[in-house]
Amino acid sequence: MTEVNSTLGQNPTDMKEKDSTMPDAEPASVPTSITANGSTSENSEPTEDSIGSKESPVKKPPAKPMPTSDPKPPTPLTTEQQKKYDELLATAKTWDSYPSTTAKNAPSTPLTEADQQWLTKECLLRYLRATKWVVASASTRLLSTLTWRHEYGMSTGAINADHISIENESGKQVIFGYDNHGRPILMMNPSRQNTPRGERQIQHMFFMLERCIDLCPPGQETTAWLINFKETSSGESPTFAQGRNVLYVLQNHYPERLGRALLLNVPWFFWPFYKLVTPFIDPLTREKVKFNEDLRTHVPPQQLLMGYGGDVTFEYDHKAYWPAMNGLADEKKRMMTERWVQGGKRIGESEMYLKGGEEKCMRDQEAEMEMSDKMDKVEDPAPAEV
């Protein structure tokens, strides 16, 4: 396996570590005009505040993708697919509880408003596609995920920023920037492993994925992963059991959430591990994994760290980064909940609407359709009886 461009050889989060006396950088400026895809429509030129400098490195993530980001529009549903979606939506609307754990005969727990909000139109469609449009299978998988999210602590708040903070003190995972399609980028640096192997490492992975999902702009449902194995030893890599467990959860509880995985500086000991887990990876997922590619073909240089060939001078400072990243994600999540409440707290609400896109809420769309039907009847009255 060949090495990547020489500018990509070093760990990008090490770019400024030698001088810890540098002043904190101000957060990247955020233009006020936002387009439908969630990108900014002005101030597109990079500034020192957004890309940093040797004297004042960036320490906080950008709030939006570049204006040039281009999320792929969803494929329109066929008549048969729409029928299956309507059937699954009707089924989901009947749910008022689900098993609280995966244990046999586990007691039920009520379907909360947070659970209802999670059951978006796009969520139902992701599970339908993942189950080849078999409604019963999609329904079963959705209920299984609701149980997993409750039992694991994702939907109850048990896995939160305070609980996970220690795992990220070394900057081994960093959410920074968006790729060319507006996907939030989760950068992983296994060589920065700072904790012994344990369940919290797995929780850390899913917590960061949830944060990426919160940061997705309107029109984008997937995330991008960038895994840099530079200077990683075999003891810092996940075990086979950990890898298989993560793959199982990703494929069963986060279907179609991975848009691209970019792996750099892959060590020799990775390949036996990859060969072992490959049978557990869905073929569509395998197609999204790329090795040692030029990252500038995937990410705008204005949101790509210098160590990866981009323009951004970044330094990981946990005290600055962790509250900034979580604050940004929390605010986007809060705004989504606010829009969900304003739209009438509907199961099957559109993520495009919830994330502030140009699409209207279900209630308003239905009202417009009803008004349109009434107007059609006025313009085309039924013929009088003879």
URHUZI-V809072 format. One record per run of one state. SS is the DSSP state (H for helix, E for strand, C for the rest). FROM is the first residue (numbers start at 1). LEN is the number of residues. If there is no record, write none. Layout:
SS&FROM&LEN  SS&FROM&LEN
//
This chain:
C&1&5  H&6&3  C&9&3  H&12&3  C&15&19  E&34&1  C&35&5  E&40&1  C&41&7  H&48&4  C&52&6  E&58&1  C&59&20  H&79&14  C&93&4  E&97&3  C&100&8  E&108&3  C&111&2  H&113&6  C&119&2  H&121&10  C&131&4  H&135&18  C&153&8  H&161&8  C&169&4  E&173&7  C&180&4  E&184&5  C&189&1  H&190&3  C&193&6  H&199&17  C&216&7  E&223&6  C&229&5  H&234&3  C&237&3  H&240&14  C&254&4  E&258&7  C&265&3  H&268&11  C&279&4  H&283&4  C&287&2  E&289&3  C&292&3  H&295&3  C&298&1  E&299&1  C&300&1  H&301&3  C&304&1  E&305&1  H&306&3  C&309&3  E&312&1  C&313&1  E&314&1  C&315&3  H&318&25  C&343&8  H&351&4  C&355&7  H&362&18  C&380&7
//
